[in-house]
């Protein structure tokens, strides 16, 4: 953890010591004892299929309270401090509401309680959910990532008006984040999602940072080198 003044960096997300993004006192014990308004009810969550699987996370498609969602499983690590970091990160995300930012549905620090269908667990995805796993539930966007969308349309030139609309969607989403003192820090095509109406939405908010009051106080490095501006 890298702190400066009243700020604290959490999984690449800088949380300011303010009323809007309050800091939380770490609590002892190996469990996360709190309950938040964004806690999901596992009885309402129905896992249907795996849409992505890697060393650090698994993403499932499913429904939550009859809403189509994507369920992202990641390992929070052991101990109350790491659990608290996840909680602070999610507490920022669930306050964001904009048509060009991926909609946050809920989260849980107890993803081990997630019920995986036997047809999926037999594919060894059950073993990928560790006892210390957390999960984030967001809206499911059928258009996939921006890079996938561009590849699918590579054989025909993307209409100029469509390209402009995608650029406007991205600009509006980033403007909203910046107005809330949040800098994404990893703006690239794999972190932009497309919905059924070809609306672009910014994803992977966990890579973002809440800006320090003084820009000169920003430190550390995040992002993808190929997409970063030269210095």
C-alpha positions as CSV (number, residue, x, y, z in Angstrom):
1,X,0.0,0.0,0.0
2,X,1.3,3.5,-0.9
3,X,-0.1,6.3,1.0
4,X,0.4,10.1,0.8
5,X,-1.3,12.5,3.1
6,X,-4.9,11.4,3.6
7,X,-4.9,9.3,0.4
8,X,-4.5,5.5,0.2
9,X,-3.8,3.5,-2.9
10,X,-6.0,0.4,-3.2
11,X,-5.4,-2.2,-5.9
12,X,-4.4,0.6,-8.2
13,X,-7.3,2.8,-7.1
14,X,-6.4,5.9,-5.0
15,X,-9.0,6.6,-2.4
16,X,-9.1,10.1,-0.9
17,X,-9.8,10.7,2.8
18,X,-13.0,12.7,2.2
19,X,-16.7,12.5,2.9
20,X,-17.5,11.2,-0.6
21,X,-14.9,8.5,-0.6
22,X,-14.4,7.8,3.2
23,X,-11.5,5.8,4.6
24,X,-12.3,2.8,6.7
25,X,-10.6,1.5,9.8
26,X,-9.1,-2.0,9.3
27,X,-10.8,-4.6,11.4
28,X,-9.1,-7.7,12.9
29,X,-9.8,-11.4,12.1
30,X,-9.6,-13.4,8.9
31,X,-13.2,-12.7,7.8
32,X,-14.8,-9.6,6.4
33,X,-17.5,-9.1,9.0
34,X,-19.3,-6.2,7.5
35,X,-22.3,-6.1,5.3
36,X,-22.7,-3.4,2.7
37,X,-25.6,-2.2,0.5
38,X,-23.8,-3.6,-2.5
39,X,-23.5,-7.1,-1.1
40,X,-25.0,-9.6,-3.5
41,X,-27.6,-12.2,-2.5
42,X,-26.2,-15.5,-3.8
43,X,-29.7,-17.0,-4.0
44,X,-30.6,-14.5,-6.8
45,X,-27.4,-15.3,-8.8
46,X,-27.6,-18.0,-11.5
47,X,-24.3,-18.9,-13.2
48,X,-24.7,-20.0,-16.8
49,X,-21.4,-20.2,-18.6
50,X,-17.7,-19.2,-18.6
51,X,-16.9,-16.3,-20.9
52,X,-13.2,-15.8,-19.9
53,X,-10.7,-17.7,-17.8
54,X,-7.1,-16.7,-16.8
55,X,-4.6,-17.1,-14.1
56,X,-5.8,-14.1,-12.1
57,X,-9.6,-14.1,-12.7
58,X,-12.5,-16.0,-14.2
59,X,-15.5,-14.3,-15.7
60,X,-18.9,-16.0,-15.9
61,X,-22.1,-15.0,-17.7
62,X,-25.3,-15.4,-15.7
63,X,-28.3,-13.6,-14.3
64,X,-28.8,-11.7,-11.0
65,X,-32.4,-11.1,-10.0
66,X,-33.4,-11.8,-13.6
67,X,-30.9,-9.3,-15.0
68,X,-28.2,-10.5,-17.4
69,X,-24.8,-10.0,-15.7
70,X,-21.1,-10.8,-15.9
71,X,-19.6,-12.2,-12.7
72,X,-15.9,-11.5,-12.3
73,X,-14.1,-13.7,-9.7
74,X,-10.7,-12.6,-8.3
75,X,-8.6,-13.7,-5.4
76,X,-8.5,-11.0,-2.7
77,X,-5.8,-12.7,-0.8
78,X,-5.9,-13.6,2.9
79,X,-6.3,-11.2,5.8
80,X,-8.5,-8.3,6.7
81,X,-6.3,-5.7,5.1
82,X,-6.6,-7.1,1.6
83,X,-10.3,-7.6,2.1
84,X,-10.6,-4.0,3.2
85,X,-8.8,-2.9,0.0
86,X,-11.4,-4.7,-2.1
87,X,-14.2,-3.1,-0.1
88,X,-12.9,0.4,-0.6
89,X,-12.4,-0.2,-4.3
90,X,-16.0,-1.5,-4.7
91,X,-17.4,1.3,-2.5
92,X,-16.2,3.9,-5.1
93,X,-17.4,1.9,-8.1
94,X,-21.0,1.4,-6.8
95,X,-21.4,5.2,-6.6
96,X,-20.8,5.7,-10.3
97,X,-23.8,6.0,-12.6
98,X,-23.4,7.0,-16.2
99,X,-24.5,5.6,-19.6
100,X,-20.9,5.3,-20.7
101,X,-19.6,3.6,-17.6
102,X,-20.2,-0.1,-17.1
103,X,-23.1,-0.5,-14.6
104,X,-22.1,-2.0,-11.2
105,X,-24.6,-4.5,-9.8
106,X,-23.0,-5.8,-6.7
107,X,-20.1,-7.6,-5.1
108,X,-19.1,-10.0,-2.4
109,X,-16.0,-10.9,-0.4
110,X,-17.3,-14.5,0.0
111,X,-17.2,-15.8,-3.6
112,X,-16.4,-19.2,-2.2
113,X,-20.2,-19.5,-1.5
114,X,-20.9,-19.1,-5.2
115,X,-22.8,-22.1,-6.6
116,X,-21.1,-23.2,-9.9
117,X,-23.2,-25.6,-12.1
118,X,-21.8,-29.2,-12.2
119,X,-21.2,-28.9,-15.9
120,X,-18.9,-26.1,-15.3
121,X,-17.2,-27.4,-12.2
122,X,-16.4,-30.6,-14.1
123,X,-14.4,-28.4,-16.5
124,X,-12.2,-27.6,-13.4
125,X,-13.5,-24.0,-13.0
126,X,-14.7,-24.8,-9.5
127,X,-11.1,-25.3,-8.4
128,X,-10.2,-21.8,-9.7
129,X,-12.3,-20.2,-7.0
130,X,-10.1,-20.0,-3.9
131,X,-11.3,-19.7,-0.3
132,X,-10.2,-16.1,-0.3
133,X,-11.9,-15.1,-3.6
134,X,-14.1,-12.0,-4.1
135,X,-16.5,-11.4,-6.9
136,X,-17.8,-8.3,-8.7
137,X,-21.1,-8.4,-10.6
138,X,-21.7,-6.0,-13.5
139,X,-24.1,-5.7,-16.4
140,X,-23.4,-8.1,-19.2
141,X,-22.6,-6.3,-22.5
142,X,-23.1,-8.7,-25.5
143,X,-21.0,-6.7,-27.9
144,X,-17.8,-7.7,-26.1
145,X,-14.7,-5.5,-26.0
146,X,-14.0,-2.7,-28.4
147,X,-11.0,-4.6,-29.9
148,X,-13.3,-7.6,-30.5
149,X,-15.9,-5.3,-32.1
150,X,-13.2,-3.7,-34.4
151,X,-11.9,-7.2,-35.4
152,X,-15.4,-8.4,-36.3
153,X,-15.8,-5.4,-38.5
154,X,-12.3,-5.3,-40.0
155,X,-13.4,-6.5,-43.5
156,X,-15.6,-3.5,-44.0
157,X,-14.7,0.1,-43.1
158,X,-16.4,1.3,-40.0
159,X,-18.8,4.1,-41.0
160,X,-17.5,7.5,-40.0
161,X,-20.6,8.3,-37.9
162,X,-20.1,5.1,-36.0
163,X,-16.4,5.9,-35.3
164,X,-17.4,9.4,-34.1
165,X,-20.1,8.0,-31.9
166,X,-17.7,5.5,-30.2
167,X,-15.2,8.4,-29.7
168,X,-18.0,10.5,-28.1
169,X,-19.1,7.7,-25.9
170,X,-15.5,7.3,-24.6
171,X,-15.1,11.0,-24.1
172,X,-18.3,11.4,-22.2
173,X,-17.5,8.4,-19.9
174,X,-14.0,9.7,-19.2
175,X,-15.4,13.2,-18.6
176,X,-17.8,11.8,-16.0
177,X,-15.0,9.9,-14.3
178,X,-12.8,13.0,-14.2
179,X,-15.7,15.1,-12.8
180,X,-15.7,12.7,-9.9
181,X,-11.9,13.0,-9.5
182,X,-11.3,9.5,-11.0
183,X,-8.6,8.8,-13.6
184,X,-8.9,5.5,-15.3
185,X,-5.1,5.1,-16.1
186,X,-5.7,2.1,-18.4
187,X,-7.7,3.4,-21.3
188,X,-7.4,0.8,-24.1
189,X,-9.6,-1.2,-26.4
190,X,-9.8,-4.3,-24.1
191,X,-11.2,-2.2,-21.3
192,X,-14.0,-0.7,-23.4
193,X,-17.2,-2.8,-23.8
194,X,-20.0,-2.5,-26.4
195,X,-23.7,-3.0,-25.6
196,X,-26.4,-4.3,-27.9
197,X,-27.0,-0.8,-29.3
198,X,-23.3,-0.3,-30.0
199,X,-22.9,2.1,-27.1
200,X,-19.4,2.1,-25.7
201,X,-19.0,1.8,-21.9
202,X,-15.8,2.1,-19.9
203,X,-14.9,-1.0,-17.9
204,X,-12.2,-2.2,-15.5
205,X,-12.8,0.7,-13.1
206,X,-10.5,-1.1,-10.7
207,X,-7.5,0.1,-12.8
208,X,-8.6,3.7,-12.0
209,X,-7.4,6.2,-9.5
210,X,-9.2,8.8,-7.5
211,X,-7.2,12.0,-8.2
212,X,-5.2,13.6,-5.4
213,X,-6.2,17.1,-4.6
214,X,-2.9,18.3,-5.9
215,X,-2.0,16.6,-9.3
216,X,1.7,16.9,-8.3
217,X,1.0,14.5,-5.5
218,X,0.1,11.7,-7.9
219,X,2.8,9.0,-7.8
220,X,3.3,5.4,-8.9
221,X,2.7,3.8,-12.3
222,X,-0.4,2.1,-13.7
223,X,-1.6,1.4,-17.2
224,X,-0.4,-0.4,-20.3
225,X,2.9,0.8,-21.8
226,X,1.8,0.6,-25.4
227,X,-1.2,2.9,-24.7
228,X,0.6,5.5,-22.5
229,X,1.7,8.9,-23.7
230,X,5.4,9.6,-24.2
231,X,7.1,11.6,-21.5
